[in-house]
Amino acid sequence: MDLLRILIAILLPPLGVFLQVGFAGAFWLNILLTLLGYLPGIIHAVWIIARR
């Protein structure tokens, strides 16, 4: 399941984080990072998914 979440995180980083943590602070941070740059959003999303 984590592999699927990582693939989703590469395509849509906030969705991957949402599937992992819901509407927690990490989700909103990921939206901000994705808006500021797609790559920081991906890195953050993969980090959140791999950490849990």
C-alpha positions in Angstrom: 0.0 0.0 0.0 2.9 2.4 0.7 4.2 1.9 -2.8 0.8 3.0 -4.2 0.8 6.0 -1.9 4.3 7.0 -3.1 3.2 6.8 -6.7 0.2 9.0 -5.9 2.5 11.4 -4.1 4.7 11.7 -7.2 1.7 12.6 -9.3 -0.3 14.6 -6.7 1.7 15.2 -3.6 -1.1 16.6 -1.4 -3.3 13.6 -2.2 -0.6 11.2 -1.1 -0.2 13.1 2.2 -4.0 13.2 2.7 -4.2 9.5 2.3 -1.6 9.0 5.0 -2.5 11.6 7.6 -5.8 13.2 6.7 -6.4 16.9 7.3 -3.5 17.2 9.7 -0.9 20.0 9.6 1.3 18.0 7.3 -1.4 18.1 4.6 -1.7 21.9 4.7 2.1 22.2 4.7 2.3 20.0 1.7 -0.2 22.1 -0.2 1.9 25.2 0.6 5.1 23.4 -0.5 3.5 22.2 -3.7 2.2 25.7 -4.6 5.7 27.1 -4.0 7.3 24.4 -6.1 6.3 21.0 -7.3 9.5 19.3 -6.3 9.5 20.4 -2.6 5.9 19.0 -2.4 7.0 15.7 -3.8 9.9 15.4 -1.4 7.8 16.3 1.6 5.0 13.8 0.6 7.5 10.9 0.1 9.1 11.8 3.4 5.8 11.7 5.3 4.7 8.4 3.7 8.1 6.7 4.3 8.3 8.0 7.9 5.0 6.4 9.0 
